[in-house]
Amino acid sequence: MMYAEQKIMCEVASHMSKSGGNYQDWYAGVAADPKAKLFNDHGIKENGDEWICRQCVNPASARAIERYFIKKGCKGGPVDEEQSTQFFYAYKIEPHTHQ
């Protein structure tokens, strides 16, 4: 595991902890365009909802982080849905969000 991956995992885990809920209350994914994915596809409110996004060193790193959080219990979509992405994102699931 690369240092950059570990750093992102720690930042995301810390954000989740501070924002409340268990891993099962969060959705983890990857995207080439994370803002479109979060705000358009998932229905996240940019202000008011809990979310985090990080650019990874390469697509393999983004997928490794996604797998890590899904194994921890986060909800997530098909891991191979997007082929070329460098962004990992996670958001706290709310009644108005779309998985």
C-alpha positions in Angstrom: 0.0 0.0 0.0 1.3 3.4 -0.9 1.8 6.2 1.6 -0.7 8.4 -0.3 -3.4 5.6 0.0 -2.8 5.4 3.8 -3.0 9.1 4.2 -6.3 9.3 2.3 -7.7 6.4 4.3 -6.8 8.1 7.5 -8.3 11.4 6.4 -11.6 9.7 5.3 -11.9 7.6 8.4 -11.3 10.6 10.6 -13.9 12.6 8.7 -16.4 9.7 9.0 -15.7 9.5 12.7 -16.2 13.2 13.3 -19.4 13.3 11.2 -21.0 10.4 13.1 -22.5 7.1 12.2 -21.0 3.7 11.5 -19.3 2.6 8.2 -22.7 1.1 7.3 -24.1 4.7 7.3 -21.7 5.8 4.5 -21.4 5.2 0.8 -17.9 4.9 -0.8 -17.2 5.2 -4.5 -14.9 6.3 -7.3 -15.5 8.8 -10.1 -13.8 10.6 -12.9 -16.0 13.6 -12.1 -16.7 13.4 -8.4 -18.8 16.6 -8.2 -21.2 15.4 -10.9 -21.4 12.0 -9.2 -22.0 13.4 -5.7 -24.3 16.3 -6.4 -26.1 15.1 -9.6 -26.2 11.3 -9.3 -26.3 10.8 -5.5 -28.3 13.9 -4.7 -25.8 15.2 -2.1 -26.3 18.7 -0.8 -22.9 20.5 -1.1 -23.7 22.4 2.1 -25.3 20.5 4.9 -24.5 16.9 4.0 -21.5 15.1 5.1 -19.1 14.1 2.3 -15.5 13.9 1.4 -13.5 13.6 -1.8 -9.8 13.0 -2.5 -7.8 12.8 -5.7 -5.6 9.7 -5.7 -2.3 9.1 -7.4 -3.9 6.7 -10.0 -7.0 4.7 -10.7 -5.6 1.6 -8.9 -5.1 3.6 -5.8 -8.7 5.0 -5.9 -10.0 1.5 -6.3 -7.9 0.1 -3.4 -9.3 2.8 -1.1 -12.8 2.1 -2.3 -12.4 -1.7 -1.6 -11.0 -0.9 1.8 -14.0 1.1 2.9 -16.5 -1.3 1.4 -14.8 -4.1 3.3 -15.2 -2.0 6.4 -18.9 -1.9 5.8 -19.6 1.1 3.6 -22.2 0.7 0.9 -20.9 1.0 -2.6 -21.6 0.4 -6.2 -20.0 -2.0 -8.6 -16.3 -1.6 -8.2 -15.5 -1.8 -11.9 -18.3 0.7 -13.0 -15.8 3.5 -14.0 -12.6 2.5 -15.6 -10.4 5.6 -15.6 -10.8 7.6 -12.4 -8.5 9.1 -9.8 -11.1 10.3 -7.3 -12.4 8.5 -4.3 -15.4 9.9 -2.5 -17.7 9.0 0.4 -20.9 10.5 1.8 -23.1 9.9 4.7 -26.3 8.3 3.5 -29.4 10.4 4.1 -33.1 9.9 3.2 -32.8 12.2 0.2 -29.6 10.7 -1.2 -29.5 8.0 -4.0 -27.2 5.0 -3.8 
